[in-house]
Amino acid sequence: MGCRISVEDIAFNYPGGATVFTGISLAVDEGCVYSLLGPNGTGKSTLLKCMAGLISPSHGRVHLDGRDIAGMQPHEIARQVGFVPQTQVSPFPFMVRDIVLMGRASHLGPFATPSAEDEEIAADALGRVGISHLADRPCTGISGGEWQLVLIARAIAQRPGILLLDEPTSHLDLGNQVRVLDVIRGLAEDGMTIVVATHFPDHALLTSNQVAILKDQRILAMGSPEEVIGEDTMHRAYGVDVRILHLDDPFNRRICVPVMGPSRGTAP
């Protein structure tokens, strides 16, 4: 497996503002799921936007298949990289089917219209995330969680080799969270390279090959989930105590459980 996307010693500063992060380097191989963990405000979303070519780092380089993203045209990047933002709203009541079909835009010429094949690819993306029943609904008439699934389907319809997801399960109920995690694992098994910013260590344990934790403008720890998601590291990252437990199942899976004291008023 070769490296599909990498960042080399990148930093980002907003004009006139403080440094968001500095000295970030990581590489993601083909078919790998790479999770970014860390407290709010540590720059996970900003890092993903740099990797997607939506904003430029203040220092350092982003490479797609060894090519500097700074020298690529937007449509070239869009054919290789799909990006699902944390929040995005549509002011117009587009049909869900049409929103997902927009994912084919980077594959069309300036005046071309989607073909039957493009429509089939969009329908397949809807089915892959389990929302085919929403295809003919206006996007303004669905729930926030359903909208998040629509954005994921749109990115899948791009048929990118690399998918960047910014907290894709943050607005979803438990059932839809599991569905999205299954989709992520399935896409990776098909060879797609995936980078996920998440607040859920358990999701990283379930799906990821590699994990990096951002804290205080830098990477606090990086490596396999087993190496990185530990009790000491979680305490240093989030300032809370957790226990890493092994489930008694055939896979000997690990889960991250917060340690909480008794509620106020609880009898000793």
Backbone bond lengths (Angstrom), bond angles and torsions (degrees), N, CA, C in turn:
res aa  C-N    CA-C-N  psi(-1)  N-CA   C-N-CA  omega(-1)  CA-C   N-CA-C  phi
1 M - - - 1.459 - - 1.531 109.17 -
2 G 1.323 117.12 128.78 1.440 121.52 178.03 1.508 112.41 -95.48
3 C 1.325 115.52 163.42 1.466 120.75 178.00 1.524 109.64 -73.16
4 R 1.333 117.08 126.72 1.456 121.24 179.22 1.523 112.85 -94.54
5 I 1.327 116.38 -39.03 1.468 119.75 -179.08 1.526 108.65 -144.53
6 S 1.329 115.80 139.57 1.460 120.33 -179.41 1.516 110.07 -146.39
7 V 1.311 115.49 154.06 1.461 121.55 171.82 1.524 107.30 -123.45
8 E 1.320 115.91 138.54 1.456 121.05 -174.88 1.523 110.29 -124.05
9 D 1.323 115.14 106.81 1.461 122.67 173.56 1.528 111.64 52.43
10 I 1.352 116.78 45.08 1.460 117.90 -177.49 1.531 111.25 -88.56
11 A 1.309 113.49 151.31 1.462 122.89 175.54 1.521 107.39 -134.97
12 F 1.343 115.43 156.84 1.466 118.77 176.43 1.522 109.44 -141.31
13 N 1.338 114.32 129.27 1.465 122.10 174.21 1.517 107.77 -127.67
14 Y 1.322 116.67 131.41 1.457 119.10 169.98 1.523 108.22 -74.61
15 P 1.327 117.75 144.85 1.479 120.05 -177.51 1.524 111.45 -53.52
16 G 1.320 115.63 123.29 1.456 120.57 179.43 1.508 114.67 73.95
17 G 1.331 116.48 4.20 1.453 119.75 -176.65 1.508 112.94 -112.67
18 A 1.325 114.68 -178.08 1.456 120.63 -179.17 1.527 110.43 -76.55
19 T 1.310 115.41 163.16 1.459 121.27 176.65 1.523 109.58 -68.40
20 V 1.334 116.36 130.27 1.465 121.07 176.47 1.527 109.41 -80.88
21 F 1.320 116.59 -49.09 1.459 121.45 174.03 1.524 108.38 -155.28
22 T 1.327 115.17 163.08 1.468 119.68 -179.81 1.526 108.83 -151.58
23 G 1.334 115.87 151.14 1.463 120.63 175.77 1.507 114.86 65.58
24 I 1.346 117.70 33.91 1.468 121.13 -177.98 1.530 109.09 -91.33
25 S 1.317 116.32 124.37 1.465 122.17 175.22 1.526 108.32 -136.13
26 L 1.324 115.78 131.62 1.457 120.70 174.26 1.522 108.61 -161.22
27 A 1.319 116.25 158.52 1.460 122.30 -179.38 1.520 108.69 -136.12
28 V 1.332 116.05 138.85 1.464 121.52 -176.33 1.523 108.97 -121.94
29 D 1.330 116.10 122.51 1.456 121.34 -177.32 1.525 111.88 -83.67
30 E 1.303 115.64 162.28 1.458 122.21 176.88 1.528 110.34 -57.92
31 G 1.349 115.96 133.94 1.450 121.03 178.49 1.510 115.09 75.89
32 C 1.326 116.52 7.26 1.468 121.62 -178.51 1.529 110.43 -94.12
33 V 1.332 116.75 142.58 1.458 122.27 169.04 1.529 107.26 -104.06
34 Y 1.321 115.41 118.76 1.470 121.91 -176.06 1.525 107.90 -115.61
35 S 1.323 117.51 117.06 1.465 121.93 -178.28 1.523 111.16 -99.45
36 L 1.331 115.36 137.38 1.452 122.75 174.37 1.522 108.15 -107.54
37 L 1.315 116.44 117.66 1.459 122.85 177.44 1.521 109.29 -110.83
38 G 1.341 115.24 167.18 1.456 119.87 176.68 1.511 110.94 145.61
39 P 1.331 116.99 158.87 1.464 121.18 -179.51 1.526 111.80 -62.60
40 N 1.340 115.05 166.45 1.461 120.39 174.54 1.532 109.56 -58.24
41 G 1.327 115.52 143.32 1.459 120.42 174.49 1.512 115.52 82.37
42 T 1.344 117.21 8.91 1.466 118.81 -178.53 1.527 112.50 -90.25
43 G 1.340 117.69 -2.56 1.461 119.60 173.63 1.510 115.92 99.36
44 K 1.328 118.32 15.52 1.470 120.07 -179.41 1.525 110.74 -61.90
45 S 1.330 116.63 -45.99 1.472 120.14 179.86 1.525 110.53 -65.23
46 T 1.319 117.42 -41.24 1.464 121.20 179.33 1.523 110.98 -63.44
47 L 1.317 116.80 -39.75 1.462 120.74 178.47 1.531 110.34 -62.70
48 L 1.326 117.01 -43.35 1.467 119.94 178.33 1.531 111.12 -62.34
49 K 1.328 117.21 -39.87 1.470 120.06 179.53 1.525 110.88 -65.17
50 C 1.331 117.02 -36.42 1.467 119.68 174.87 1.525 110.26 -64.55
51 M 1.312 117.12 -41.31 1.459 121.17 -179.36 1.525 111.34 -67.57
52 A 1.332 117.04 -28.80 1.461 121.80 179.52 1.521 112.52 -85.16
53 G 1.327 117.78 -6.03 1.458 121.22 -178.29 1.515 113.75 77.55
54 L 1.320 117.04 14.30 1.475 120.49 -179.95 1.520 111.43 -79.37
55 I 1.318 117.19 -30.30 1.456 123.00 173.65 1.525 107.63 -135.72
56 S 1.320 116.24 158.70 1.461 120.34 -177.99 1.520 110.30 -103.35
57 P 1.322 117.62 135.33 1.466 119.10 176.62 1.523 111.09 -65.27
58 S 1.312 116.08 153.34 1.460 121.11 177.20 1.525 110.94 -71.93
59 H 1.326 115.85 -24.61 1.467 121.04 -179.00 1.524 107.71 -154.56
60 G 1.319 116.39 150.92 1.453 120.51 176.70 1.520 113.09 91.14
61 R 1.336 115.46 -177.76 1.461 120.62 -173.31 1.528 111.70 -133.78
62 V 1.329 114.88 151.56 1.456 123.08 170.94 1.525 107.17 -116.16
63 H 1.330 117.11 131.48 1.456 121.05 -178.81 1.533 110.65 -120.31
64 L 1.333 115.81 135.43 1.461 123.12 171.14 1.519 107.43 -110.38
65 D 1.318 116.74 116.20 1.461 121.18 -177.98 1.531 111.21 50.22
66 G 1.339 115.48 40.38 1.452 121.21 177.64 1.514 115.11 82.77
67 R 1.325 117.69 -0.52 1.465 121.18 -177.80 1.525 109.78 -104.18
68 D 1.315 117.40 133.22 1.460 121.98 -179.68 1.523 109.44 -66.09
69 I 1.313 116.32 122.31 1.456 121.43 -176.39 1.530 111.57 -64.11
70 A 1.337 116.91 -23.63 1.469 120.81 -179.15 1.523 111.78 -64.48
71 G 1.329 117.85 -22.80 1.448 120.95 -179.58 1.516 113.82 -98.86
72 M 1.331 117.29 11.43 1.460 120.89 -177.01 1.522 111.13 -105.62
73 Q 1.327 116.63 149.58 1.456 122.10 175.65 1.530 109.61 -79.35
74 P 1.349 117.16 152.72 1.475 119.83 -179.14 1.520 113.76 -53.92
75 H 1.345 118.47 -41.18 1.464 119.22 -178.25 1.529 111.28 -68.66
76 E 1.345 117.44 -28.88 1.462 120.12 176.54 1.524 110.29 -67.55
77 I 1.333 115.49 -42.47 1.467 119.70 178.77 1.521 110.13 -65.22
78 A 1.340 116.89 -42.73 1.465 121.33 -176.79 1.521 112.13 -63.64
79 R 1.318 117.81 -27.67 1.463 120.01 178.11 1.519 112.14 -75.30
80 Q 1.317 116.14 -18.50 1.460 120.34 -178.85 1.522 113.73 -106.93
81 V 1.330 116.37 -28.13 1.468 120.56 -172.05 1.523 110.55 -124.99
82 G 1.336 116.27 123.32 1.454 121.61 171.10 1.515 109.11 -101.11
83 F 1.332 116.94 140.47 1.462 121.27 -177.12 1.524 109.44 -129.95
84 V 1.322 116.09 126.81 1.464 122.19 176.85 1.519 107.74 -112.04
85 P 1.344 117.92 108.75 1.464 120.55 -177.42 1.517 111.77 -72.47
86 Q 1.305 114.40 164.42 1.466 120.50 178.74 1.517 110.96 -67.45
87 T 1.311 117.77 -44.08 1.461 122.47 178.71 1.517 108.86 -140.32
88 Q 1.304 115.49 139.43 1.454 121.82 175.77 1.520 107.06 -162.03
89 V 1.306 117.13 135.05 1.464 120.28 -178.34 1.520 109.10 -123.42
90 S 1.327 115.44 154.87 1.456 121.19 176.74 1.517 108.85 -112.95
91 P 1.340 118.16 126.05 1.462 120.02 178.96 1.526 112.48 -78.49
92 F 1.327 117.74 -9.08 1.454 121.69 -176.80 1.530 110.60 -115.25
93 P 1.327 117.20 145.59 1.478 120.63 -176.07 1.527 112.72 -82.08
94 F 1.336 116.72 57.61 1.458 119.91 175.88 1.528 109.86 -62.10
95 M 1.335 116.80 146.80 1.444 120.24 172.54 1.538 109.01 -67.26
96 V 1.312 116.08 143.89 1.458 120.96 179.81 1.526 110.58 -54.59
97 R 1.328 117.04 -40.41 1.458 121.00 179.27 1.538 110.78 -57.17
98 D 1.344 115.70 -41.17 1.464 119.87 -177.94 1.528 111.71 -71.84
99 I 1.347 116.53 -35.32 1.469 119.62 176.57 1.528 109.90 -59.63
100 V 1.333 116.27 -46.60 1.462 120.62 -178.82 1.525 110.22 -66.87
101 L 1.324 116.84 -37.63 1.458 121.12 178.97 1.530 111.65 -62.67
102 M 1.343 116.93 -26.54 1.463 120.48 176.92 1.523 112.20 -60.92
103 G 1.321 116.77 -21.14 1.450 120.38 176.90 1.521 113.15 -63.56
104 R 1.330 117.13 -15.77 1.462 121.07 179.62 1.523 112.54 -87.17
105 A 1.344 117.94 -1.51 1.467 122.00 -172.13 1.522 113.03 -56.55
106 S 1.331 117.58 -39.75 1.466 119.76 -176.06 1.526 112.04 -69.53
107 H 1.326 117.48 -13.27 1.462 121.27 -179.86 1.527 112.32 -97.25
108 L 1.339 116.93 -0.73 1.457 121.25 -177.05 1.520 110.96 -106.86
109 G 1.330 116.35 153.67 1.443 121.19 174.33 1.515 111.16 -74.22
110 P 1.343 117.88 173.44 1.474 121.84 -175.82 1.528 114.23 -56.60
111 F 1.325 118.18 -35.44 1.464 120.70 -175.67 1.531 111.73 -118.12
112 A 1.330 116.88 13.11 1.465 120.51 -177.16 1.528 110.93 -81.56
113 T 1.304 115.54 155.12 1.458 122.06 174.62 1.524 108.51 -112.23
114 P 1.334 117.99 154.30 1.468 120.19 -179.17 1.530 111.26 -59.43
115 S 1.310 114.23 139.89 1.454 120.87 179.90 1.527 110.41 -90.30
116 A 1.309 115.59 176.36 1.465 120.03 175.68 1.524 110.40 -61.31
117 E 1.330 116.48 -35.41 1.464 120.11 177.56 1.525 110.53 -65.06
118 D 1.338 117.91 -41.89 1.458 121.20 177.68 1.531 110.57 -60.51
119 E 1.325 116.48 -42.46 1.464 120.38 179.16 1.520 111.03 -64.99
120 E 1.321 116.59 -36.64 1.468 120.20 177.61 1.525 110.89 -66.84
121 I 1.335 116.95 -39.88 1.465 121.14 178.14 1.533 110.00 -63.75
122 A 1.346 116.97 -41.36 1.469 120.62 178.17 1.521 110.98 -64.18
123 A 1.330 116.93 -41.72 1.462 120.50 178.85 1.527 110.93 -63.70
124 D 1.340 116.07 -38.95 1.462 120.54 177.69 1.528 110.89 -63.96
125 A 1.338 117.51 -39.41 1.468 121.33 178.64 1.524 110.94 -64.95
126 L 1.337 116.62 -40.36 1.468 120.19 176.45 1.525 110.43 -60.02
127 G 1.328 115.32 -44.39 1.458 119.16 -179.93 1.510 112.89 -66.11
128 R 1.315 115.91 -34.51 1.460 119.99 -176.28 1.527 111.65 -64.44
129 V 1.333 117.78 -33.63 1.467 119.92 178.17 1.529 112.14 -99.40
130 G 1.339 116.62 7.23 1.457 120.75 172.34 1.507 115.81 76.27
131 I 1.350 117.57 30.43 1.467 118.60 -178.78 1.529 111.81 -126.28
132 S 1.320 117.23 30.48 1.468 119.90 177.53 1.525 111.52 -58.39
133 H 1.319 116.72 -30.45 1.470 120.58 -178.65 1.529 112.61 -69.00
134 L 1.342 116.99 -13.25 1.466 120.64 179.49 1.529 112.37 -93.87
135 A 1.323 117.91 -1.89 1.463 121.64 -169.27 1.520 113.55 -52.93
136 D 1.320 117.92 -38.93 1.462 120.93 -175.54 1.529 112.65 -102.91
137 R 1.326 115.97 19.23 1.462 120.90 176.00 1.528 109.34 -94.89
138 P 1.348 117.97 144.48 1.474 118.78 173.37 1.522 109.64 -69.13
139 C 1.339 116.42 141.51 1.458 119.71 -175.66 1.523 112.41 -66.90
140 T 1.336 116.56 -19.06 1.465 119.77 178.22 1.522 112.09 -81.74
141 G 1.329 117.25 -3.68 1.462 120.63 -178.18 1.511 113.75 -113.76
142 I 1.336 116.87 21.00 1.456 120.55 178.60 1.524 109.21 -117.96
143 S 1.321 116.08 165.40 1.459 120.15 -177.64 1.521 111.26 -75.32
144 G 1.333 115.50 167.36 1.457 120.17 178.40 1.515 112.25 -61.68
145 G 1.331 116.50 -38.97 1.455 120.12 178.18 1.517 111.83 -66.64
146 E 1.339 116.89 -40.83 1.461 120.40 176.95 1.525 111.32 -64.19
147 W 1.325 116.36 -38.26 1.465 120.55 178.23 1.525 111.06 -61.95
148 Q 1.334 116.70 -39.18 1.457 119.96 178.23 1.531 110.64 -61.77
149 L 1.319 116.82 -39.54 1.455 120.90 178.09 1.528 110.93 -66.71
150 V 1.332 116.90 -34.59 1.467 120.85 176.40 1.526 110.31 -62.52
151 L 1.337 117.10 -43.40 1.464 120.66 179.54 1.531 111.43 -64.08
152 I 1.326 116.30 -36.96 1.462 119.53 177.00 1.529 110.14 -66.21
153 A 1.335 116.35 -42.25 1.467 120.28 178.41 1.525 110.62 -62.70
154 R 1.330 117.31 -40.01 1.469 120.31 178.66 1.524 111.25 -60.97
155 A 1.334 116.37 -42.11 1.462 120.29 178.93 1.528 110.83 -66.29
156 I 1.321 117.55 -39.23 1.463 120.80 178.57 1.524 110.36 -63.80
157 A 1.349 116.34 -36.36 1.470 120.85 179.90 1.525 112.05 -63.82
158 Q 1.311 118.16 -21.79 1.467 120.76 175.26 1.520 111.63 -64.71
159 R 1.332 116.12 -21.31 1.462 122.39 -173.43 1.529 110.88 56.13
160 P 1.348 116.93 48.28 1.466 118.88 -179.21 1.523 110.16 -78.91
161 G 1.307 116.22 159.54 1.456 119.99 172.25 1.516 111.59 -83.22
162 I 1.339 115.71 -20.10 1.463 122.32 -177.12 1.518 108.17 -129.18
163 L 1.330 116.83 132.32 1.461 121.93 179.45 1.520 109.39 -124.43
164 L 1.337 116.38 125.02 1.461 123.18 178.57 1.518 108.72 -109.38
165 L 1.322 116.88 124.32 1.463 122.17 -174.55 1.525 110.07 -122.87
166 D 1.318 116.98 121.39 1.461 121.75 -179.25 1.529 109.47 -100.19
167 E 1.327 115.41 100.16 1.466 122.78 -179.38 1.531 111.47 49.76
168 P 1.327 117.74 60.88 1.461 120.74 -173.52 1.518 115.26 -69.12
169 T 1.332 118.35 -16.64 1.469 120.19 -178.41 1.519 112.89 -108.61
170 S 1.332 117.86 7.60 1.470 120.00 -171.55 1.523 113.63 -66.47
171 H 1.342 118.45 -26.16 1.465 120.88 -177.81 1.529 112.33 -109.28
172 L 1.324 117.22 13.72 1.453 120.00 -172.04 1.527 111.45 -106.51
173 D 1.348 114.98 148.90 1.452 119.52 172.83 1.530 108.92 -74.05
174 L 1.338 116.15 174.97 1.462 120.55 -172.93 1.528 111.84 -59.39
175 G 1.335 116.45 -43.22 1.458 119.62 -178.89 1.513 112.24 -61.72
176 N 1.325 116.84 -44.62 1.460 120.14 -179.80 1.530 111.92 -73.04
177 Q 1.336 117.42 -29.28 1.467 119.23 173.32 1.528 110.35 -60.46
178 V 1.325 115.76 -46.57 1.470 119.85 179.91 1.521 110.29 -63.28
179 R 1.343 116.72 -39.70 1.461 119.83 179.09 1.533 111.15 -61.52
180 V 1.339 116.84 -43.75 1.463 120.30 179.85 1.524 110.60 -65.50
181 L 1.335 117.89 -41.06 1.463 120.22 178.27 1.527 110.90 -62.74
182 D 1.335 116.65 -38.22 1.470 119.91 176.21 1.527 110.97 -64.46
183 V 1.333 116.27 -40.01 1.465 120.36 178.17 1.525 109.78 -62.61
184 I 1.328 117.23 -44.77 1.461 121.40 -179.76 1.523 110.35 -59.44
185 R 1.322 116.74 -46.95 1.464 119.39 -179.69 1.522 111.25 -64.30
186 G 1.346 116.65 -40.39 1.457 120.14 179.74 1.518 112.49 -64.49
187 L 1.333 117.02 -41.69 1.462 120.79 178.68 1.530 110.90 -63.92
188 A 1.335 116.15 -40.97 1.468 119.78 178.41 1.527 110.73 -64.74
189 E 1.322 116.99 -39.57 1.462 120.37 178.04 1.523 111.13 -63.61
190 D 1.340 116.41 -27.73 1.460 120.81 177.14 1.532 112.42 -82.75
191 G 1.341 116.75 -0.03 1.459 120.64 176.16 1.508 115.70 104.84
192 M 1.343 118.44 -1.12 1.454 119.72 179.53 1.526 109.97 -74.68
193 T 1.330 115.91 143.63 1.457 123.22 176.93 1.526 108.26 -95.54
194 I 1.330 117.52 128.09 1.460 120.73 -170.35 1.534 110.13 -130.69
195 V 1.331 115.63 131.87 1.461 122.09 173.52 1.522 107.25 -119.83
196 V 1.331 116.91 126.31 1.460 122.63 -174.21 1.516 110.14 -124.52
197 A 1.321 117.27 124.58 1.464 121.08 167.83 1.523 107.14 -89.92
198 T 1.315 116.95 126.99 1.459 119.81 -175.73 1.525 110.55 -146.45
199 H 1.329 115.03 155.97 1.466 121.45 174.07 1.523 111.40 -101.33
200 F 1.337 116.98 3.80 1.461 120.63 -172.53 1.531 110.95 -112.00
201 P 1.337 118.47 100.70 1.465 119.77 176.77 1.522 112.79 -56.00
202 D 1.334 117.51 -34.76 1.466 120.27 179.72 1.521 111.45 -62.52
203 H 1.341 117.90 -35.98 1.456 120.37 178.36 1.527 110.22 -66.23
204 A 1.328 116.32 -38.02 1.459 119.53 176.74 1.530 110.94 -65.55
205 L 1.322 116.64 -39.05 1.459 120.15 178.50 1.527 111.36 -64.67
206 L 1.328 116.99 -33.94 1.462 121.46 -177.42 1.521 113.26 -77.23
207 T 1.340 117.23 -32.89 1.463 118.98 -168.14 1.524 115.46 -119.41
208 S 1.323 118.77 -19.96 1.467 120.02 -162.96 1.520 113.91 -94.39
209 N 1.337 114.32 148.63 1.458 122.30 169.45 1.517 111.06 -93.13
210 Q 1.347 115.65 -32.55 1.462 121.85 -179.28 1.529 109.06 -138.28
211 V 1.333 115.27 152.63 1.458 121.95 -178.99 1.521 108.81 -139.41
212 A 1.336 115.86 141.48 1.461 121.27 170.01 1.523 108.02 -129.73
213 I 1.308 116.85 139.87 1.467 122.37 177.92 1.517 108.29 -111.69
214 L 1.336 116.79 122.87 1.462 122.15 177.38 1.525 109.24 -94.89
215 K 1.310 115.35 135.38 1.465 120.91 178.99 1.524 108.58 -159.47
216 D 1.328 116.97 134.17 1.466 122.04 176.27 1.528 111.78 53.75
217 Q 1.332 115.06 47.35 1.467 123.54 172.70 1.529 114.61 74.77
218 R 1.315 117.84 0.85 1.462 120.41 -177.02 1.524 110.50 -137.50
219 I 1.323 116.13 174.91 1.458 121.04 173.76 1.521 108.50 -83.16
220 L 1.321 115.31 119.21 1.460 121.36 179.62 1.526 111.18 -76.08
221 A 1.333 116.18 -40.70 1.464 121.08 -179.18 1.519 108.17 -158.42
222 M 1.331 116.32 150.01 1.454 120.63 176.01 1.518 109.04 -151.17
223 G 1.340 114.91 150.84 1.454 120.21 -178.61 1.511 109.97 151.48
224 S 1.313 117.01 -157.74 1.456 120.58 177.88 1.533 109.68 -71.00
225 P 1.348 118.34 156.98 1.475 119.51 177.94 1.522 112.35 -55.46
226 E 1.336 116.61 -38.84 1.460 120.14 -179.47 1.528 112.02 -63.64
227 E 1.317 116.53 -34.26 1.464 121.27 -179.70 1.525 112.04 -77.97
228 V 1.333 115.86 -37.40 1.467 120.27 -168.92 1.524 113.07 -92.73
229 I 1.319 117.28 -42.04 1.466 119.77 -174.81 1.517 109.02 -87.55
230 G 1.320 114.34 84.60 1.454 122.25 179.19 1.516 110.48 -125.99
231 E 1.289 116.72 169.76 1.467 121.09 -175.09 1.522 111.63 -63.55
232 D 1.319 117.27 -43.49 1.467 120.20 -178.95 1.530 110.77 -67.42
233 T 1.333 116.82 -44.46 1.461 120.08 -177.97 1.520 111.05 -65.32
234 M 1.318 117.46 -41.14 1.471 120.44 178.68 1.527 110.77 -63.01
235 H 1.323 116.58 -37.28 1.474 119.27 178.20 1.524 110.25 -66.93
236 R 1.327 117.19 -41.97 1.467 119.87 179.40 1.522 111.59 -66.84
237 A 1.331 116.94 -32.90 1.460 120.51 -178.01 1.516 112.38 -78.30
238 Y 1.332 116.54 -42.76 1.468 119.92 -169.94 1.529 113.91 -115.47
239 G 1.335 117.32 -10.47 1.453 119.95 179.40 1.509 114.17 73.28
240 V 1.331 117.39 21.69 1.467 121.54 177.55 1.517 109.16 -128.88
241 D 1.326 115.31 157.91 1.460 120.47 178.09 1.526 109.75 -90.23
242 V 1.316 115.96 137.71 1.455 121.72 175.64 1.520 108.85 -134.42
243 R 1.308 115.58 164.69 1.450 121.94 170.34 1.519 108.31 -122.12
244 I 1.313 116.66 134.98 1.457 121.98 174.75 1.522 106.93 -97.28
245 L 1.321 115.56 114.86 1.461 121.90 -175.43 1.520 110.34 -113.30
246 H 1.327 116.08 151.81 1.456 122.34 176.07 1.522 109.04 -103.29
247 L 1.328 115.53 127.57 1.455 119.97 176.93 1.528 109.96 -75.51
248 D 1.287 114.86 145.30 1.462 120.18 178.03 1.528 108.80 -85.81
249 D 1.340 115.12 73.29 1.459 120.30 179.10 1.526 108.35 -136.08
250 P 1.329 117.89 171.87 1.477 119.42 -176.79 1.517 113.99 -60.48
251 F 1.354 117.59 -21.47 1.457 120.78 -176.40 1.529 112.63 -95.87
252 N 1.336 117.10 -6.56 1.465 122.03 -178.84 1.524 110.81 51.18
253 R 1.341 115.52 45.65 1.463 120.39 -176.41 1.521 111.87 -69.43
254 R 1.327 115.02 153.05 1.458 122.30 -179.89 1.527 109.32 -106.27
255 I 1.318 116.92 143.85 1.453 122.58 175.82 1.518 109.20 -130.48
256 C 1.332 115.36 153.12 1.463 122.34 -179.08 1.526 108.45 -107.73
257 V 1.324 117.03 116.02 1.467 122.07 -174.46 1.524 109.50 -117.41
258 P 1.348 118.84 122.93 1.465 119.83 177.30 1.521 111.62 -68.36
259 V 1.324 116.02 145.49 1.463 122.42 177.07 1.518 107.52 -98.39
260 M 1.322 116.22 119.60 1.466 121.12 -178.35 1.512 109.51 -122.99
261 G 1.341 115.25 141.41 1.435 120.64 176.78 1.520 111.68 -77.73
262 P 1.316 118.44 175.84 1.462 120.48 179.25 1.518 111.57 -65.84
263 S 1.334 116.34 149.16 1.456 121.27 178.10 1.519 110.16 -66.67
264 R 1.324 115.07 155.82 1.466 119.79 176.71 1.533 108.99 -60.84
265 G 1.295 114.68 135.92 1.455 119.60 177.69 1.513 112.41 90.52
266 T 1.343 117.41 -6.20 1.457 119.86 178.44 1.507 109.49 -72.75
267 A 1.300 116.16 132.61 1.470 120.80 -178.93 1.515 109.38 -66.80
268 P 1.317 117.56 141.66 1.463 120.59 178.93 1.522 111.52 -67.73
